[in-house]
Amino acid sequence: KCRVISLASVIVSAGEPMVPQLLVLLPEKERTAEIESVLAQIGAPAVPHLIKNLGAGAPEATQISIYKSLAAMGPVAKSAVPTLELPRRCEPDAVRIQRAHALIRITGDHQASVDVLHNAVKHGDKATKLQALACLRAAGVKAKDLVPTLVSLVEADDAAFHYDATQTLVNIGPDAVPALIRSITTNGCKRFRFFLYTEQGQEHPKHTERVLQTLHRMGPNAAEAIELFTRMVGEHGPMAIYAAGALPDLGPEAKQAVPTLLGALKAD
């Protein structure tokens, strides 16, 4: 049988000697994404060349592409960390965000870079917020201090932020659960930790469905939300069926309650 071999795989096999030519071609927009991928696959041998091309005067687009390649390499690009950590003056936001993303992906946990992305999400224009938020999600950041900012984006009406914000909250896991619950409930009493808004004569907040979906995607990490889902079912409101279907995914304790809750729904 004939075996089809792509040009990219041939270049990757050739390795480090091909890197200088790839860097020459990098500014060609129609090839940029493929070249970034090839450089990432070449890995550690390409790192010195990439660092060299980050020197003074490097075009913004070239810097961004190099940082994307380094981020895709992950820990194998660890030799780049000292250079990436050097302070920059007058660095464009788009470049700063990609540099921070690369440092997080390479080191696994780079608090200063998480702070850069968090600050961009809080204070940047919409394009900057979206870029930084996508990097937080892609890097799998789990920093608890991001939760208030992310929940505010889930609450907001702008759908452009919802996917990356909710997925980052899922990545954070249990530390995000209390804030998500609070965002769709009022203060509770001794018997219950919270009241549903509808129990106070108000409609559910518009973002209720997004919050429930986010908690559902956390699975057993959202066990603290079992009471919330159970009461959603008991309320017999528009989210009751969804809440009943989601409960088994929140862990054994929730799974045991499902037959009784479904029976109550059918009886109504």
Disulfide bonds with the S-S distance in Angstrom:
none
